[in-house]
Amino acid sequence: MLTKLAGGHVVDPANGVDSVGDIWIENGRIVRPPADGVVPGTTHDLSGCVVMAGAIDIHSHIAGANVNTSRLLLPELRGTKAEHSVPICDEIGRLYAKMGYTTVVEPAISPHVAVQAHVEIARIPLIDTAILAVLGNDDFLLGLMRAGEGPRAIADYAGRTLSATRALGLKVVNPGGAAAFKQNVRSFSLDDEIPGSGITSRQIIHTMQAAADDLGVPHPLHLHCNNLGMPGNVETALATIEAAEGRRLHLAHLQFYAYGTDGARGFSSAAPKLAAAVNLARNITADVGQVMFGQTVTVSSDVMRQFNSRGQAHPRKSAILDGDGNGGGIVPYRYRRGNYFNAVQWAAGLELFLLIDDPWRVFMTTDHPNGGPFTSYPDLIALLMSRDLRSEWITSLPKDAMEVSTLASIQREYSLVDIATMTRAAPARLLGLADRGHLGPGARADVAVYAPQANKATMFRDAELVLRDGHVIVKRGEIVGAPVANGIAVAAKFDAAIDRRLATFYHDIYGVSNTLFDVPDAAALYRHAAFDMIECRS
Amino acid sequence: MMTGPDAHPRAFIAGKPAEFQAAANAAARLLETARLPVVALDGTDDAGTRAALDLAFRLKGAVGHLSMPTASRDLDAMRGPGWIVTTPLQTRARADHVMIVGEIPNQLWPSMSDDLALDRAPTLFPDMQRSLVRLSGDGILRKLAALRAIVKERRTSLPGTESKPLAALAASCRCAKYGVAIWSAESLDAMSIEVLAGLIDDLNAHTRFSGLPVGTGGNVEGSIQAFAAVTGFPGPVSFAPGNAIYDPWRFDPRRMIESGEADAALYVCTLHDAHSAPPGTIPTVALVTEPAAATAADVGFVVGRPGDDHSAFLHDRRVGGLVHIAGTAKAGVVSASVALAAIATALTEMPVAC
């Protein structure tokens, strides 16, 4: 059936469109306007509305053992304002869809828990989903590196992992840090060695960057750097950018690395310095990981960092897992407006958004739930689009915190084109999803429509209309449909000879078969459609 | 799927073989006409757990795993003060000091010693030695509390005959490069587990030490994960108000049945021979693996064993997580999740609310 979305203000930066026009949909795809005289079966009058492609979140912790542990750790958050930091599977899909999101990526799944992650993520309705597989602290990889194995073996291992975990890309989290922590090391920087191995974080990053490039994975290596949250860690982020040596690299939740040591408290925003470095390094992309005030929970595979941060937990409890490879830590936390440090964090994130000048290389995240729940995105959009609103917030925050940030002086306001680029066009390009993030012919009919409002938070919180695959799923902020949600994975090629080496390793070291952790096909995962496979670039 | 009673009947009404659909209809009537139905899980796979949750939601009833009171001893330590734990594979690969606290019932993990290679060096560090110690016998809580005090260099009121061996144990724990304490909630009470979690936390001030909870049976670990993803709670829950509310005492299926609060039960037990009969004597629908147990219920279904008769997601104690087991589909054998879905489909549009 032919559907016409008529007369909306179409904002489609991937195709250079920012004007009033019509969108035509047939069989779940955007199509060219039909010949004259062809009458659409359905017409939605979108006069006055803003029309964008469905939004894409590239980094949000929505499934897996660590996320589930956060639910178990904090039953007291259910039924409170903080419930959105520990939403259940059904709610995740509904909350995202209402805001106009149609694709979300869970960015950190260790291979040995990928089965559980997929079982849970398949339960999330309304949105397409994917995972990133975490390597970089796993015993097999470190064994290969210690033995001086060449890039081919490592690429085969990474490719096999992507295939077995049905992941969309590769992630490393404080590479080497978790392995070192198991040997009682309590801090780990770029050039520190895992005891007894001669392997540094820098080497792991290079190794995994090479693997991602050798495999042709569209998404660049997705990196959670060392020293998250530490005063002065901007130097770590800058050194890491330099260490990328011009190779493409995505830096996760960059706000948590935007700290200097200025001011009486030795903690300041160094976001301008970091943004300048990102602007110069065209090989670098970054999602911000914005802090938004309120109670939340930190869920991270950076087990060393989470262990070290237990003293700041609110409420005062935590769950730490020395997992296979990375493991994880769940530490509840409350960001307070009146807290100097939290206010600096909030300002630093906004500075990154506003000072990184290329909206194709900066991405909106709160690293849900670490900086705050994803449901705060509309408030964040409002802040980015209005200097006046930012000024209002700044007046309510500790003065000394604002004095160690440049936020108050920044004039820039995001336009609708900037928002659409950052939340649709750019994520699709970054992830290699050529059929999403835009509204040109051939694109999937994932469309989000917003009724214009002066209050941008309200505007982006409850979409007027959302279509996924051409099906209406949200109407005036209410869920009205439930089409099949798909999983997305990358089709990585590798030499199956790696399986023999894995079999031997797992038998000798772990006493189980490595195939025990393989994720079965979509049908076994309660999915109604096969995985949407993204080809690697040759 | 079976369509009629035959030499190997799979469905029963009042002990007599019945067509599968007729039994599903009878089960639906029995449950939806109850004032307060409860779903009592005694071991099933992830799909069965999710189907049970969906059915309980439709019935506006309560649902929980019968082993939750035991499993909650671990949960309470985790979500109370918190804990530091590891995996079986890391224990096998790295632990140079293993302390088994209390008894680990053999039937829970008969191959534990071999799986964890406890009689060998850590497999990733073959040049290391692995020491294995046990803290057992009477008064485990008192011993753990004293151990914790000694680790923190505080005095205890224990006589020398008791404190000396504990002092030696504390010293060996502190000297560990990567120590792991193993326990089961089947043999430790909640307070003991909490003190042990605190001891592990204290040891991490000096060295690396972690815990390995072996848990309890009936795939309750898998059940907890499914419950948490779907409801936000580990179970048991009630769907009476429409959304899930959690109360481990109030909605404990065994308590509800034995007290008479529940007036109908759906009992699901597919992981072992149903020698654990449904609790109580209220009208019961049973999904079990043996005909004798099915005929004993008001409505009974003989369903497949997960991982054998059909593929399943189950918690695997060897790895401490969910795995997929590809079973061999057998003609005429349905899974618990299929049977539960059939009962749900047979419910009338407006089930009687409790």
Boltz contact constraints between the chains, C-beta under 6 A:
constraints:
  - contact:
      token1: [A, 68]
      token2: [B, 225]
      max_distance: 6.0
  - contact:
      token1: [A, 68]
      token2: [B, 228]
      max_distance: 6.0
  - contact:
      token1: [A, 68]
      token2: [B, 229]
      max_distance: 6.0
  - contact:
      token1: [A, 71]
      token2: [B, 228]
      max_distance: 6.0
  - contact:
      token1: [A, 71]
      token2: [B, 232]
      max_distance: 6.0
  - contact:
      token1: [A, 72]
      token2: [B, 228]
      max_distance: 6.0
  - contact:
      token1: [A, 72]
      token2: [B, 234]
      max_distance: 6.0
  - contact:
      token1: [A, 73]
      token2: [B, 79]
      max_distance: 6.0
  - contact:
      token1: [A, 75]
      token2: [B, 233]
      max_distance: 6.0
  - contact:
      token1: [A, 78]
      token2: [B, 232]
      max_distance: 6.0
  - contact:
      token1: [A, 88]
      token2: [B, 232]
      max_distance: 6.0
  - contact:
      token1: [A, 89]
      token2: [B, 229]
      max_distance: 6.0
  - contact:
      token1: [A, 113]
      token2: [B, 321]
      max_distance: 6.0
  - contact:
      token1: [A, 115]
      token2: [B, 322]
      max_distance: 6.0
  - contact:
      token1: [A, 115]
      token2: [B, 323]
      max_distance: 6.0
  - contact:
      token1: [A, 115]
      token2: [B, 324]
      max_distance: 6.0
  - contact:
      token1: [A, 116]
      token2: [B, 322]
      max_distance: 6.0
  - contact:
      token1: [A, 119]
      token2: [B, 313]
      max_distance: 6.0
  - contact:
      token1: [A, 120]
      token2: [B, 229]
      max_distance: 6.0
  - contact:
      token1: [A, 184]
      token2: [B, 207]
      max_distance: 6.0
  - contact:
      token1: [A, 184]
      token2: [B, 208]
      max_distance: 6.0
  - contact:
      token1: [A, 317]
      token2: [B, 81]
      max_distance: 6.0
  - contact:
      token1: [A, 317]
      token2: [B, 82]
      max_distance: 6.0
  - contact:
      token1: [A, 318]
      token2: [B, 82]
      max_distance: 6.0
  - contact:
      token1: [A, 319]
      token2: [B, 78]
      max_distance: 6.0
  - contact:
      token1: [A, 319]
      token2: [B, 82]
      max_distance: 6.0
  - contact:
      token1: [A, 320]
      token2: [B, 84]
      max_distance: 6.0
  - contact:
      token1: [A, 321]
      token2: [B, 85]
      max_distance: 6.0
  - contact:
      token1: [A, 322]
      token2: [B, 86]
      max_distance: 6.0
  - contact:
      token1: [A, 322]
      token2: [B, 90]
      max_distance: 6.0
  - contact:
      token1: [A, 322]
      token2: [B, 210]
      max_distance: 6.0
  - contact:
      token1: [A, 323]
      token2: [B, 87]
      max_distance: 6.0
  - contact:
      token1: [A, 324]
      token2: [B, 87]
      max_distance: 6.0
  - contact:
      token1: [A, 324]
      token2: [B, 89]
      max_distance: 6.0
  - contact:
      token1: [A, 509]
      token2: [B, 93]
      max_distance: 6.0
  - contact:
      token1: [A, 509]
      token2: [B, 123]
      max_distance: 6.0
  - contact:
      token1: [A, 509]
      token2: [B, 124]
      max_distance: 6.0
  - contact:
      token1: [A, 510]
      token2: [B, 89]
      max_distance: 6.0
  - contact:
      token1: [A, 511]
      token2: [B, 115]
      max_distance: 6.0
  - contact:
      token1: [A, 512]
      token2: [B, 318]
      max_distance: 6.0
  - contact:
      token1: [A, 516]
      token2: [B, 323]
      max_distance: 6.0
  - contact:
      token1: [A, 520]
      token2: [B, 324]
      max_distance: 6.0
